[in-house]
Amino acid sequence: MRVEIVAVGTELLLGQIADTNSAWLGEQLALGGVDSHFHQAVGDNQARIVLALRTALARSDAVITCGGLGPTQDDITRESIAQVMNVELERDEALVERIRAMFSSRRRAMPENNLRQADVPRGATIIEQTRGTAPGLVCPLGNKVVYAVPGVPHEMQEMFVRAILPDLRRRMADAGEEAVIKSRVIRTWGASESGLAEALADQVEELDHRVFDDRSTLTMAFLASGIEGIKVRITARAMTEALADRLLAEEEQQVREVLAERLGDVVFGVDDEAMEHAIAARLIDRKLTLGLAESLTGGLIGARLVNVPGSSQWFRGCVVAYDSAVKHAILGVPPGPVVSSSAAEAMASGARNALGSDVGLGITGVAGPDEQDGERPGTVFVAIATPDGPVLNRQLYLPGDRDRVRQFSAISALDLLRRTLDGGPPS
């Protein structure tokens, strides 16, 4: 069963609204074991919507359209579907009464335009609306089907879960195509996308040619995620959830071993585990507390850490020492340049002392656009003070504008702390 998503709305093409509906539907289809090979976006033009639908039906078994079911003149998804079906629209009087009742329940008069939402292509059935006025549609075309849902996200999502996914599952069961698709995302920091691809080239090649007796499949993809690093996504398609989980666990272990051997300690988490979760797990496991001293990041690191539930158990606090005088007075940074390795070391030790933590992390640098203390923008110094020995420090050179330098600095500092807690020193 191949399903294609067609998002309708000129505002999507103009970039005025992000197409979050297609992303959500793609994820839910995958979780439901349904293949979605194509997504389209098309403006509010009947000829182009018809072309998009015919294109989708030529290569897919089912189509989900989002948007264009409202009451205004540019809401023409119904008309477009009727044209593709080669049928007329018929007004459903029961729908008219439901829409009137919804307006009455809100003590509002129903504009006549809303009657258009009761127009249904002949042969189609409706998906009842529970949150708004526009019903959804199930429109059969031979052995294929077009589903139409509103573009309002919470209305679309409720209809998909309640009506569309069960119908798709029924169709797949009738065709003997039931399957489970699950993915696992391995999160890395410190390696390039090309470096990861090169390190895992043999794994990818093996998966491309691997044949399972039970028709299961495994695939691998690389996802560049900006300041959150590079992700390696493993996707399993299997007949049962248990089998998919087993395939993912086995492949994840192999990927971890290969990356550790060829690139070192670049893996920091899985799925939704951000870098701050990796830090939290290590501090809790070692029964340590953390104190921060931030300069150029201005509290970004602390903000990430407090996103972790229960962070008060291990996070003592943060001194945002942006002014040099604060660095000298509160953190004990000696007179002289405040963008230097010695200043970062003093900040780490000062945070540990001032906040009473076991571990101190200090970061200073130049976010730009101007130089400071003779250092160019993107120059960053990170230091880590632990109970076990001398203060560790690293100098980094990070790319980008002011905001990207600050964001990259925050996650880079956390990654250095992660590696140090794992037995470092950081590489």
C-alpha positions in Angstrom: 0.0 0.0 0.0 1.6 3.2 -1.2 0.1 6.5 0.1 0.8 9.9 -1.3 0.2 13.2 0.5 -1.1 16.3 -1.4 -1.0 19.5 0.7 -3.3 22.2 -0.8 -2.8 25.9 -0.2 -1.1 28.7 -2.0 0.2 29.9 1.4 2.4 26.8 1.5 4.1 27.6 -1.8 4.6 31.2 -0.7 6.3 30.1 2.6 3.7 31.9 4.7 2.8 28.7 6.5 5.1 25.7 7.1 3.7 22.4 5.9 3.7 20.6 9.2 0.7 18.5 8.2 2.7 16.5 5.6 5.5 15.9 8.1 3.1 14.7 10.8 1.2 12.4 8.3 4.5 11.0 7.0 5.6 10.0 10.5 2.2 8.5 11.4 2.0 6.5 8.1 5.5 5.1 8.8 4.6 4.2 12.3 1.5 2.5 10.9 3.5 0.4 8.5 2.3 2.3 5.4 4.7 3.4 2.6 4.7 7.1 1.7 7.0 7.6 -1.3 5.9 11.1 -2.5 4.6 14.4 -1.0 3.2 17.2 -3.1 2.2 20.8 -2.4 -0.1 22.6 -4.8 -1.8 26.1 -4.8 -5.4 26.9 -4.8 -6.0 26.3 -8.5 -8.4 23.7 -9.6 -6.5 22.7 -12.8 -3.3 22.2 -10.8 -5.0 20.4 -7.9 -6.6 18.0 -10.5 -3.2 17.4 -12.1 -1.6 16.8 -8.6 -4.3 14.2 -7.8 -4.1 12.4 -11.1 -0.3 12.3 -10.8 -0.6 10.9 -7.3 -3.2 8.3 -8.3 -1.0 7.1 -11.1 1.8 6.1 -8.8 0.1 5.5 -5.4 -2.8 3.4 -4.0 -4.2 6.1 -1.8 -4.0 9.9 -1.6 -4.5 12.1 1.4 -5.2 15.7 0.6 -4.9 18.3 3.4 -6.6 21.7 3.1 -9.1 23.4 0.7 -12.2 22.2 2.5 -13.1 25.5 4.0 -16.1 27.8 3.1 -14.4 30.4 1.0 -14.2 30.6 -2.8 -10.5 29.5 -2.9 -11.4 26.2 -1.0 -11.8 24.0 -4.1 -10.5 20.6 -3.1 -14.1 19.1 -3.2 -14.6 20.4 -6.7 -11.2 19.1 -7.8 -11.8 15.6 -6.4 -15.2 15.5 -8.0 -13.6 16.3 -11.4 -11.1 13.5 -11.0 -13.9 11.1 -10.0 -15.9 12.4 -13.0 -19.0 13.0 -10.8 -21.1 15.9 -9.6 -21.2 17.4 -6.1 -24.3 16.8 -4.1 -25.4 18.7 -1.1 -25.8 16.5 2.0 -28.7 18.0 4.0 -27.8 16.1 7.1 -24.4 17.8 6.9 -26.1 21.1 6.5 -28.0 20.6 9.7 -24.9 19.5 11.6 -23.0 22.6 10.5 -26.0 24.8 11.5 -26.1 23.2 14.9 -22.4 23.8 15.4 -22.9 27.5 14.8 -26.0 27.6 16.9 -24.2 25.9 19.8 -21.7 28.8 19.7 -24.6 31.4 19.5 -23.5 32.5 16.0 -25.4 32.8 12.7 -24.1 30.5 10.0 -22.9 32.4 6.9 -24.3 31.0 3.7 -20.8 30.2 2.5 -20.6 27.4 5.0 -23.2 25.5 3.0 -20.4 24.6 0.5 -18.9 22.4 3.2 -21.9 20.1 2.9 -21.2 19.4 -0.8 -20.0 15.9 -1.3 -18.8 14.2 -4.5 -21.3 11.6 -5.6 -20.2 8.2 -4.3 -18.0 9.6 -1.5 -18.6 9.1 2.2 -18.0 11.7 4.8 -15.6 11.6 7.8 -17.7 13.4 10.5 -16.2 16.5 11.9 -15.9 16.7 15.7 -13.9 19.9 16.2 -14.8 22.3 13.4 -17.2 22.6 10.5 -15.5 21.0 7.5 -16.1 17.2 7.3 -13.5 15.0 5.7 -14.2 12.8 2.7 -13.5 9.2 1.6 -13.6 9.1 -2.2 -13.2 5.7 -3.9 -11.8 5.6 -7.4 -11.9 1.9 -8.5 -9.4 0.0 -6.3 -7.8 3.3 -5.1 -9.0 6.0 -2.7 -8.7 9.7 -2.0 -9.0 10.9 1.5 -9.7 14.6 2.0 -9.1 16.3 5.4 -9.1 19.9 6.6 -5.8 21.8 6.8 -6.3 22.7 10.5 -3.8 20.5 12.2 -5.8 19.3 15.2 -8.8 18.6 13.0 -6.7 16.7 10.4 -4.9 14.7 13.1 -8.1 13.6 14.8 -9.7 12.5 11.5 -6.6 10.6 10.5 -6.3 8.6 13.7 -10.1 7.9 14.0 -11.0 7.2 10.4 -8.2 7.1 7.8 -5.5 4.9 9.4 -8.1 2.2 10.4 -9.4 2.3 6.8 -5.9 2.0 5.4 -5.1 -0.9 7.7 -8.3 -2.7 6.6 -7.3 -2.2 2.9 -3.8 -3.5 3.6 -5.2 -6.5 5.5 -7.5 -7.3 2.6 -4.5 -7.2 0.3 -2.3 -9.3 2.6 0.1 -6.4 3.1 0.1 -5.7 6.8 3.5 -4.7 8.1 5.2 -2.6 10.8 7.6 0.2 10.0 9.8 1.4 12.8 12.8 3.7 12.9 15.7 4.3 15.4 17.8 7.4 15.2 21.4 7.3 16.4 22.6 10.8 17.3 26.2 11.9 16.8 28.3 14.9 17.4 31.8 15.6 16.2 31.8 13.9 12.8 30.8 15.2 9.4 27.9 13.7 7.3 30.4 12.5 4.7 32.7 11.1 7.5 29.8 9.1 8.9 28.8 7.9 5.4 32.3 6.8 4.7 32.7 5.0 8.0 29.3 3.1 7.5 29.7 2.5 3.8 30.1 -1.2 4.2 27.0 -1.3 6.5 24.9 0.5 3.9 26.1 -1.7 1.1 25.3 -4.8 3.1 21.7 -3.6 3.9 21.1 -2.7 0.2 21.8 -6.4 -0.8 20.5 -8.2 2.3 17.4 -10.4 1.7 15.3 -11.6 4.5 13.2 -14.8 4.2 10.2 -13.1 5.8 10.3 -10.1 3.5 11.6 -7.8 6.3 13.8 -4.9 5.2 16.4 -2.6 6.8 17.5 0.7 5.4 19.9 3.4 6.6 19.9 7.2 6.0 22.0 10.2 7.2 20.2 13.3 8.4 22.1 16.6 8.9 20.4 18.4 11.8 22.4 21.6 12.1 23.4 22.4 15.7 22.0 19.1 16.8 24.6 17.1 14.9 24.3 14.3 12.3 21.7 11.6 12.8 21.9 8.0 11.4 18.4 6.7 10.9 17.8 3.0 10.7 14.4 1.9 9.5 13.0 -1.6 9.7 10.0 -3.0 8.0 8.7 -6.3 9.4 5.6 -8.3 9.9 5.5 -7.8 13.7 6.6 -5.0 16.1 8.7 -7.4 18.0 10.7 -8.5 14.9 11.1 -4.8 13.9 12.5 -4.0 17.4 14.9 -6.9 17.2 16.2 -5.9 13.8 16.7 -2.3 14.9 18.5 -3.4 18.1 20.9 -5.6 16.2 21.7 -3.0 13.6 22.1 -0.2 16.1 24.7 -2.3 18.0 26.6 -2.9 14.8 26.5 0.8 13.9 27.7 1.8 17.3 30.6 -0.7 17.2 31.7 0.5 13.7 31.5 4.2 14.6 33.4 3.6 17.8 36.2 1.8 16.0 36.5 4.2 13.1 35.5 7.6 14.5 35.7 7.3 18.3 33.1 8.4 20.8 30.7 10.3 18.5 27.4 8.7 19.5 25.7 10.5 22.3 22.0 9.4 22.2 19.2 7.7 20.5 15.9 9.0 19.1 14.8 12.0 21.3 17.8 11.9 23.6 19.5 15.3 23.2 22.9 16.1 24.4 21.6 17.5 27.7 20.0 14.1 28.3 23.4 12.4 27.8 24.9 14.8 30.4 22.1 14.2 32.9 22.4 10.4 32.6 26.2 10.6 33.3 25.9 13.0 36.2 23.2 10.9 37.8 25.1 7.7 37.3 28.2 9.1 38.9 26.3 11.0 41.6 27.9 14.3 40.6 26.5 17.9 40.4 27.3 20.5 37.8 27.8 24.3 38.0 28.2 26.5 34.9 29.9 29.8 34.1 28.9 31.1 30.7 30.1 34.2 28.8 29.5 34.2 25.1 26.6 31.6 25.3 24.8 33.9 27.7 22.8 31.1 29.5 22.1 28.8 26.5 23.8 25.9 28.1 21.9 26.3 31.3 18.6 26.6 29.4 19.3 23.3 27.7 20.1 21.6 30.9 16.9 22.7 32.7 14.8 21.3 29.8 15.6 17.9 31.3 13.0 16.9 33.9 14.5 16.5 37.4 17.5 18.6 36.6 17.5 20.2 40.0 19.0 16.8 41.3 22.3 17.4 39.6 22.3 21.0 38.2 23.4 23.5 40.8 23.0 26.6 38.7 24.7 29.0 36.2 26.6 32.3 36.5 26.1 34.3 33.3 29.2 36.4 33.5 28.9 38.5 30.4 30.7 41.6 31.7 34.4 41.2 32.4 33.9 42.7 35.9 31.6 39.9 36.9 34.1 37.4 35.7 36.8 39.0 37.9 34.6 39.6 41.0 32.4 36.5 41.2 34.4 33.8 39.4 37.9 34.8 40.3 39.1 35.3 36.7 42.5 37.1 37.0 43.1 40.5 35.4 43.9 40.4 31.8 42.2 39.0 28.6 38.9 37.3 29.3 38.9 35.4 26.0 41.6 32.9 26.8 42.2 29.4 28.0 43.3 30.6 31.4 40.1 32.7 31.7 38.0 29.6 30.8 39.8 27.6 33.4 39.3 30.2 36.1 35.6 30.3 35.2 35.2 26.6 35.5 36.9 26.5 38.9 35.0 29.6 39.9 31.7 28.1 39.0 32.5 25.0 41.0 33.5 27.0 44.0 30.7 29.6 43.8 27.9 27.1 43.2 29.2 24.3 45.4 29.2 21.7 42.6 31.3 18.7 42.0 32.0 19.6 38.4 32.4 23.1 36.9 32.1 24.1 33.2 33.4 27.4 32.0 33.0 28.9 28.5 34.2 32.1 27.0 34.9 33.3 23.4 34.0 35.7 20.6 30.6 35.4 19.0 31.2 38.2 16.6 31.0 40.2 14.5 34.0 42.0 16.0 37.3 40.6 17.4 37.9 40.6 21.1 41.2 40.3 23.0 42.9 39.7 19.7 40.8 36.7 18.9 38.6 36.4 15.8 34.9 35.6 15.8 34.2 31.9 16.3 37.1 31.4 18.7 35.9 29.6 21.8 37.5 28.4 25.0 35.9 25.7 27.1 37.2 24.4 30.5 36.1 21.6 32.8 37.0 21.4 36.5 36.4 18.0 38.1 37.1 16.6 41.6 39.7 14.2 40.1 42.5 16.4 38.8 43.6 19.5 37.0 41.3 21.6 34.9 40.9 20.4 31.4 40.5 23.0 28.6 40.0 23.1 24.8 40.1 25.8 22.2 37.5 25.6 19.4 37.1 27.4 16.1 33.4 27.4 15.2 31.7 28.6 11.9 28.7 30.8 11.3 27.2 34.1 12.3 26.8 35.3 15.9 23.7 33.1 16.7 25.2 29.9 15.1 28.5 30.4 16.9 26.7 30.7 20.2 24.5 27.6 19.5 27.4 25.5 18.3 29.4 26.6 21.3 26.7 25.4 23.7 26.4 21.9 22.3 30.2 21.6 21.7 30.8 22.5 25.4 28.3 19.9 26.5 29.9 17.3 24.2 33.3 18.0 25.7 31.8 17.5 29.2 30.2 14.2 28.0 33.5 12.9 26.8 35.2 14.0 30.0 32.7 12.3 32.2 33.2 9.2 30.1 36.8 9.1 31.1 38.3 11.8 28.7 40.2 13.9 28.4 38.1 15.3 25.6 39.5 14.9 22.2 
